[in-house]
Amino acid sequence: MSSSSRLGGAARPRAQHRHSGPSTALAMATAPASRDRPASRDPPPPSRDAGRGKMAVCVAVIAKENYPLYIRSVPTENELKFHYTVHTSLDVVDEKISAMGKALVDQRELYLGLLYPTEDYKVYGYVTNSKVKFVMVVDSSNTALRDNEIRSMFRKLHNSYTDIMCNPFYNPGDRIHSRAFDNMVNSMMMQVC
Amino acid sequence: MAGSQWDFPVELCCRPMAFVTLTGLDVVYNAVHRAVWDAFCANRRADRVPISFKVLPGDHEYPKCRTKRTSYEWYIPKGILKTGWMNKHLNLVPALVVVFYELDWDEPQWKEKQSECATRVEIVRQSLQGRNTKVAVVLIQKKTPLPPGEDVIASERAAALCNACDLSGKSLFVLPHTDHLVGYIIRLENAFYEHAQTYYYTEIRRVKSHKEFLNKTTHQLLFVRHQFKIAFFSELKQDTQNALKNYRTAYNLVHELRAHETNMLEIKTMAGFINYKICRLCFQHNTPLDAIAQFRKHIDLCKKKIGSAELAFEHAAWMSKQFQAFGDLFDEAIKLGLTAIQTQNPGFYYQQAAYYAQERKQLASMLCNHDSSVVYPNPDPLETQTGVLDFYGQRPWRQGTLSFDLSDPEKEKMGILSLQLKEKNVLHSELIITLLSNAVAQFKKYKCPRMKSHLMVQMGEEYYFAKDYAKALKLLDYVMCEYRSEGWWTLLTSILTTALKCSYLMAQIKDYITYSLELLGRASTLKDDQKSRIEKNLIKVLMNESPDPEPDCDASAVKASQKLWADRVSLAGSNVFTIEVQDFIPFVQCKAKFLSPSFHVDVPVQFDIYLRADCPHPIRFSKLCISLNNQDYNQYCVVEEAYQQSDILEQSSQGTMCLVPGKTRKFTFKFVAKTEDVGKKIEITSVDLVLGSESGRCVILNWRGGGGDAASSQEALQASRSFRRRPKLPDNEVHWDSLAIQASTMIISRVPNISVQLRHEPPALTNEMYCLIVTIQSHEETVAKDVKLTAGLKPGQDANLTQKTQVTLHGTDTCDDSFPALLPDIPIGDLQPGEKMEKPIYIRCGTVGARMFLVYVSYLINTTVEGKEILCKCHRDETVTIETVFPFDVAVKFVSTKLEHLDRVFVDIPFLLMTDILSASPWPLTIVTSQLQLSASMTPVDQLESYVENVVLQTGESASECFCLRCPPVTNASGVATGCYVISWKRSSPVESVPVVSTVITLPHVVVETIPLHVNTDLPSFGRVRESLPVRYHLQNKTNLVQDVEVSVEPSDAFMFSGLKQIRLRILPGTQQEVLYNFYPLMAGYQQLPSLHINLLRFPNFTNQLLKRFIPTHIFVKPQGRQADDNSIAAA
């Protein structure tokens, strides 16, 4: 998240960052001018009730300059492997972003869909208007997760990220250290039983 | 190589083509036959029919055909597909055998030849007993045949020959050996192709006809085999659509087979073959998505079919091969025009193949780690009698066994052992690296730089496992910067760790140090204990000792490297390593900062070097030196401290040269700039930090410029965005993030201590000697020596201004154009403290407009800095903008003697020239004098003396003059130069005495016309009512002709008159006539005179109108004076 991208969304109320707490900021952000927040916050993510098995194995937030702001993977597996997976998926993200660069900002779809399938995992991508990327890795065998559910998971992620941005003590571009964000990601990565 | 057992057989991968053999051709000794054969096989382009030809002798033995089975009832197949079957139908059993025979239709010994030919055909038929192979005869003839139907003998003999050879007419061909050989050959091979297709069609029918005899229980294998054969024959027939359909059926049938550990390999082998064929055909049909879908299905179906657990590496090898083959097919299709995309390209398949190869390596290392005492079984269970397998995918030691129970467990064990021992010798890393590099090439093509880097890391790691450390290091070093520049520290750390191992194992000291530096740095994600270990090793290396081995290294390699390190230690030379750090992230950070962006030369230059270490333990360094762009200063920018080697890790932070982790350390440097560097930039070119000592090993960390490394620019950006408040620190400490690098400073001259004042009276007037008085006063405490003044037009303005501006020191004389616009370095001498001096400067501006003038005073002065005497050059400059304006405007006009405006003048007739000088100067002007300089074509009527001499004009005032002139006759009527008007003037109150300025005004040209007659009137200035008013008209003839003139007077209401009312005169050339009238005014006021009409008979064009100009028309008539009134006034 850089200053330039924030300038891009000039319509957004600058006051967001000055609010004392995330909760107030969240209430503020329902205004249509809030660009960095997904347009629709419903339907509520069904994944919470849909069973513990169908969850992500890795969630990452990548800065505009493509360095990681946050990466978390299931502890049972090789963390390094997921770092590589997320990093290589940025090739596709970059390509998709440059392809849609010409599209109008308002009509732009933030959800990038399936980036590329590997033998074992599916990698999904999402990019905010400020070019912050979310990448989610899902087990290939996990057929229960449909596109819609992935979408709503990303939306949840985006909302949580926006809350972090609203925190006046958070400096955009710094690595994310937030308990609320951790908890939210944990809820998405509930271990396969 | 053992790995090749997984490669697909050549006959599977080739494109099947109809097989046709040619007999009766002697291609070695017979030139004609050679030419025929060449025409068949040379230059087979894509537009030729797909046939593979082979020349065989006429008596060649073809593979024997087994007797046809009449019933399958008791037949139990031993495997799915025989290994020789495909090759047999591609290269051994022809679809058509062609018998070439030289025979012309008009052959004299026809009968003998005919029977010989029939014999040859018979021999071929014998050899093909039981097969459906077609036979055809080609007669090579010397003569060009006649068109069909015209040659009666030919058709007769052809029928006879067919009869004798038992051939249908369609199987007999004639090949005339003439010029058009290739054309005939192409027609021939098309005919052969038709025969071949018929053959394969019947073969397909034959195989299909077996189907009804089969049953599902015992003949399961045959279903697959037959289906495969039908598909393969369809391919030979070039019917790819049906081939694909049949392969698909075969594929489904393979997976319906009862699978068991013993036949799993056979099933997978066949499934792989059929899948390969399907994918290949799909790509050929340009349906790549079908190919991909089939391949995915294939992988999904087979992924879990591992087979024998002891031979699990075989499954991985097989999987790897599947992916690799698909990648090859995909790549081939792309070469033929298919477009791949970023997310679907062959690279993914090569990558997956590489992963399975890695898995194979892992499994092999687990399953094949037999003790060296285990010997390869004898007799070799993998040997077969023929040297090859009978069926694809079977075990050599139990070929054709269908039972799932193992009849001989001991034999099975031996077989597995021999396979495992063979696998042990496979160079897995080589396979993996080849596959990875294939994938790298693909990803490079499809814009996946990160994927490419990732694969290169894996290649590097594989080289590391293969103990090719040099190559591993090369690859890792190459990709490292990608991860560094994108800030993926976890990945960078992992790569660095491997690179460190490589450099340790090769004992590459410089690399070892470089990687250690970065692994200790802030970008490293290693745990502190690891960092601590690395730092200790680094210090050992600096102390000329061997470091401890890196963890998880191969024991034998460690042993070898320890020896290398020991050798390195004993070598004395080349112990200084310079490491440029700006391209990576070392554990010491450096920032250089000049205290100010500029320093006066009489003030010492100061800068700070900030250092900070990120390693876990404090570290000492031996020297810090800074290089500046002027190397003379470098001697002042060194900190050095001798210390014992053992002190290097001393825990105390007392020493000046000790960096404590997390603490920022500041070093201040100070030096006096040289006076010749005034106006120059002083830049820090590099900062060198020396670790270790010359006696042990010495590492120089070299920062280019004022510090900073690969990560610091991003950090600086983040820090600048941050609005977090930083906790207060003690005075002598600073926040590292808040420090900004300032690597250069300017040396500027000493602040001058003199005043320069300018006194003048703007604006300047054009061409005057404008006086600018410069007052210089010294406020220095010592003598200002060698004071010089530079004054004049400031350079860099419009070039025309330079031409039109002159500057001089002498105001008494007017300067001309040769004077310069800028007077440089006017020596003034020395100025004592407090002394004041004035210097007038005269400026002449030739054009109006604004000009910038520069007054620059420089001098030398002695001063002391830091106890050092220096001679400073100081200067002060002033600029002033001076506007130049015209001093006055001059208006000139021509008027007649009646003061009427004239747009032309008449020859010899006097007129008036009026000049009007209007002052535009804000200062009073004195017109010293004025002078009218007439041109030759003008003559004055009276004296031309100036009327405005010594007149003073205030702003807006004007002075006018009037001159009476006459114009003698001229030839050029269009315009005559009048002359010039010269005004000599000066300011009324000049600052100094200045010369008079002469401004020359060129007078306008005037049009001169001649007239034939001029009328001159004598008229009193006024009349009085009822008093006689005599008027005399002088009519002058201006021509060389005698003129007849008619004069008439029209009466006016206001006058009575006496005189000639109408008269006709004759005037001689150059003379004049007078006409006298007496007017008697009747009314007072401004009255119209009785008008005089003059008619020139010789000049009908000459109108009265023109003359009216000379003849007065009105006169003022005063009322009649009253005597009484005069008296009363007198009385009063």
Interface residues (C-beta under 8 A of the other chain):
Chain A: S3 E65 N66 Y67 P68 I71 E79 L80 H83 Y84 H87 T88 L90 D91 V92 E95 L115 Y116 T118 E119 F169 N171 P172 G173 D174
Chain B: Q342 T343 F348 Q352 Y355 K447 C448 P449 R450 M451 H454 V457 Y483 E486 G487 W488 T490 L491 S494 Q714 L717 Q718 R721 S722 F723 R724
